């Protein structure tokens, strides 16, 4: 059975790869590169068309396997080449041996995964003791249902602020991110991710909430006003021995 992301593969490839998205090129990819040791073995979970996997091979000489449930993404990743090996599979049942990798990466993936418990157990299973897990999410505050930037012209002077929805409630939503492109998101508070990670043997060693990069802020006149609202959450875990 094909994955729902098969129908969105071209949209993703056109909008977020090969330098098309400044958040990837200016922020996400450098953060990942800085968190992985050169020459290590890495599993890229939800690899998509492989831009993270290729970066780690080309820049750090890593041995990388990319896993994705969408056949269209795997086909494009293989066509683009660059050194990684690719496998078809989901995050909740990774098709690789236990304790086989120095590091794992999941970049903007877990907000689309229904069974977060199984997926984090799988991360812990495939890492060697002392291994590193780089976990990048659309920030849970950003993804809280009914959150958004408010321009309130009913008061004098007008006010601009970020409205936060029901943050503590887990929720599944379907959002139209572009005309005809509907994506399922799972909102969870940060504590849900952290406590589940702890339960499966992953210890948090670093957390970053960077401001949006300059290339993103320049995309629209109103974006600089939201520069203090984090769009990305970066967590680094270590597999407990």
C-alpha positions as CSV (number, residue, x, y, z in Angstrom):
1,X,0.0,0.0,0.0
2,X,1.4,3.4,-0.9
3,X,2.1,6.0,1.7
4,X,0.0,9.2,1.7
5,X,3.2,11.2,1.2
6,X,3.6,9.6,-2.2
7,X,1.1,12.1,-3.6
8,X,3.0,15.0,-2.0
9,X,6.5,14.0,-3.0
10,X,6.8,16.4,-5.9
11,X,5.6,19.3,-3.8
12,X,8.2,18.6,-1.1
13,X,11.0,18.2,-3.6
14,X,10.2,21.5,-5.3
15,X,9.6,23.6,-2.2
16,X,12.2,22.3,0.3
17,X,15.2,20.9,-1.5
18,X,18.2,22.0,-3.6
19,X,18.3,25.4,-1.8
20,X,14.7,26.3,-2.4
21,X,13.9,26.7,1.3
22,X,16.1,29.1,3.4
23,X,15.2,27.4,6.6
24,X,16.7,24.2,5.4
25,X,19.8,25.7,3.7
26,X,20.6,28.4,6.4
27,X,19.5,26.7,9.6
28,X,18.4,23.0,9.5
29,X,21.2,21.5,7.5
30,X,24.0,23.4,9.4
31,X,22.5,22.3,12.7
32,X,22.5,18.6,11.6
33,X,26.0,18.8,10.2
34,X,27.3,20.3,13.5
35,X,25.7,17.5,15.5
36,X,27.1,14.4,13.6
37,X,30.7,13.0,13.9
38,X,32.6,12.7,10.7
39,X,32.8,9.1,9.4
40,X,30.0,7.8,11.6
41,X,27.2,5.5,10.7
42,X,23.9,7.3,10.5
43,X,20.2,6.4,10.0
44,X,18.2,9.2,8.4
45,X,14.6,8.6,9.4
46,X,12.0,10.0,7.1
47,X,14.7,10.8,4.6
48,X,12.4,12.1,1.9
49,X,14.4,12.7,-1.3
50,X,17.6,12.4,0.7
51,X,19.0,15.9,1.1
52,X,20.1,15.3,4.8
53,X,21.6,11.9,3.9
54,X,23.5,13.3,1.0
55,X,24.9,16.2,3.1
56,X,26.2,13.8,5.7
57,X,28.0,11.6,3.1
58,X,29.4,14.6,1.1
59,X,30.4,16.8,3.9
60,X,31.3,14.4,6.7
61,X,32.1,11.1,4.9
62,X,29.4,9.3,6.9
63,X,27.9,5.9,6.0
64,X,24.2,6.7,5.7
65,X,21.1,4.8,5.3
66,X,17.9,6.8,4.6
67,X,14.5,5.3,5.4
68,X,11.2,6.6,4.2
69,X,7.6,5.1,3.8
70,X,7.0,6.9,0.5
71,X,8.1,5.0,-2.6
72,X,8.1,8.2,-4.7
73,X,10.6,9.9,-2.3
74,X,12.8,6.8,-2.2
75,X,12.8,6.7,-6.0
76,X,13.8,10.4,-6.3
77,X,16.5,9.9,-3.6
78,X,18.0,7.0,-5.5
79,X,17.9,9.0,-8.7
80,X,19.8,11.9,-7.1
81,X,22.5,9.6,-5.8
82,X,25.2,11.1,-3.7
83,X,26.3,8.0,-1.8
84,X,23.6,7.0,0.7
85,X,21.7,3.7,0.7
86,X,17.9,3.9,0.8
87,X,15.2,1.6,2.2
88,X,11.5,1.7,2.2
89,X,10.0,1.7,5.7
90,X,8.2,3.5,8.4
91,X,9.6,5.1,11.6
92,X,7.6,2.7,13.8
93,X,9.2,-0.4,12.3
94,X,12.6,0.5,10.9
95,X,14.0,-2.2,8.5
96,X,17.5,-2.2,10.1
97,X,19.3,-4.2,12.8
98,X,19.4,-3.2,16.5
99,X,22.4,-1.3,17.9
100,X,23.8,-0.7,14.4
101,X,24.2,3.1,14.2
102,X,26.3,5.7,15.8
103,X,23.6,8.4,15.1
104,X,20.1,8.8,14.0
105,X,18.4,11.9,12.5
106,X,14.7,12.7,12.3
107,X,14.1,16.0,10.6
108,X,10.6,17.5,10.6
109,X,9.2,13.9,10.6
110,X,7.6,13.1,14.0
111,X,4.9,15.8,13.7
112,X,3.5,13.5,10.9
113,X,3.8,10.2,12.9
114,X,0.8,8.8,14.6
115,X,2.5,6.2,16.9
116,X,5.2,8.4,18.5
117,X,5.8,5.8,21.2
118,X,6.7,3.0,18.7
119,X,8.8,5.4,16.7
120,X,10.9,6.5,19.6
121,X,11.4,3.0,20.8
122,X,12.7,2.1,17.3
123,X,15.2,5.0,17.5
124,X,16.5,3.7,20.8
125,X,16.6,0.1,19.4
126,X,18.8,0.9,16.4
127,X,21.3,3.2,18.2
128,X,24.5,1.9,19.7
129,X,25.0,2.6,23.4
130,X,26.1,6.2,23.7
131,X,24.8,7.0,20.2
132,X,23.3,10.3,19.2
133,X,19.8,11.2,18.1
134,X,19.1,14.5,16.4
135,X,15.4,15.3,16.7
136,X,14.1,18.3,14.7
137,X,10.5,19.4,14.9
138,X,8.3,22.2,13.7
139,X,8.1,23.9,17.1
140,X,5.1,22.6,19.1
141,X,4.0,26.2,19.9
142,X,4.0,26.9,16.1
143,X,2.0,23.8,15.4
144,X,-0.6,24.1,18.2
145,X,-4.0,24.0,16.5
146,X,-5.6,27.4,16.1
147,X,-2.3,29.2,16.7
148,X,-1.3,32.0,14.5
149,X,-0.1,35.6,14.0
150,X,-2.8,38.1,14.9
151,X,-3.0,41.7,13.5
152,X,-5.6,43.3,15.9
153,X,-6.8,46.6,14.4
154,X,-9.8,46.8,16.8
155,X,-7.5,48.5,19.4
156,X,-5.7,51.8,19.1
157,X,-2.8,51.6,18.5
158,X,-3.1,48.3,16.6
159,X,-1.5,45.2,18.2
160,X,0.4,42.3,16.7
161,X,0.9,39.1,18.6
162,X,1.1,35.4,18.4
163,X,-2.1,33.6,19.5
164,X,-1.5,30.2,21.0
165,X,-4.2,27.5,20.8
166,X,-4.8,24.6,23.3
167,X,-1.1,23.7,23.7
168,X,-1.5,20.9,26.3
169,X,-4.0,18.9,24.2
170,X,-2.7,16.4,21.7
171,X,-4.5,16.7,18.4
172,X,-4.5,15.5,14.8
173,X,-5.2,18.0,12.1
174,X,-5.2,18.1,8.3
175,X,-3.8,21.4,6.9
176,X,-3.8,22.6,3.4
177,X,-0.2,23.8,3.0
178,X,-0.6,24.7,-0.7
179,X,-3.5,24.5,-3.1
180,X,-4.5,20.8,-3.4
181,X,-1.8,19.7,-0.9
182,X,-3.2,18.4,2.4
183,X,-0.8,17.3,5.2
184,X,-1.7,15.5,8.4
185,X,0.0,17.0,11.5
186,X,0.1,15.6,15.1
187,X,0.4,18.2,17.8
188,X,1.9,17.1,21.1
189,X,3.3,19.3,23.9
190,X,7.1,19.1,24.4
191,X,6.7,17.1,27.6
192,X,5.1,14.3,25.6
193,X,8.2,13.9,23.4
194,X,10.7,14.3,26.3
195,X,9.1,11.9,28.7
196,X,8.6,9.2,26.0
197,X,12.2,9.6,25.0
198,X,13.4,9.2,28.6
199,X,11.2,6.1,29.0
200,X,12.9,4.4,26.0
201,X,16.4,5.2,27.2
202,X,17.2,8.5,25.5
203,X,18.8,11.3,27.6
204,X,18.5,14.9,26.5
205,X,21.9,16.6,26.1
206,X,21.0,19.8,24.1
207,X,18.0,21.9,23.2
208,X,17.8,24.9,20.8
209,X,15.0,27.1,19.8
210,X,16.7,29.3,17.1
211,X,15.2,32.4,15.6
212,X,14.1,32.0,12.0
213,X,17.0,32.6,9.6
214,X,17.5,35.8,7.7
215,X,16.5,34.2,4.4
216,X,13.1,33.3,5.8
217,X,12.5,36.7,7.4
218,X,13.2,38.4,4.1
219,X,10.4,36.5,2.3
220,X,7.6,38.8,3.4
221,X,7.5,42.3,5.0
222,X,5.6,41.1,8.0
223,X,7.9,38.2,8.9
224,X,10.6,40.3,10.8
225,X,7.9,41.2,13.3
226,X,7.7,37.5,14.3
227,X,11.4,37.0,14.6
228,X,11.1,36.2,18.3
229,X,8.7,33.3,17.6
230,X,10.6,30.0,17.2
231,X,9.6,27.9,14.2
232,X,12.1,25.1,14.8
233,X,12.9,22.9,17.9
234,X,16.2,21.1,17.9
235,X,16.9,18.4,20.4
236,X,19.9,16.2,20.8
237,X,19.6,12.9,22.8
238,X,22.2,10.3,23.8
239,X,21.3,6.6,24.0
240,X,21.9,5.6,27.6
241,X,24.4,2.7,28.0
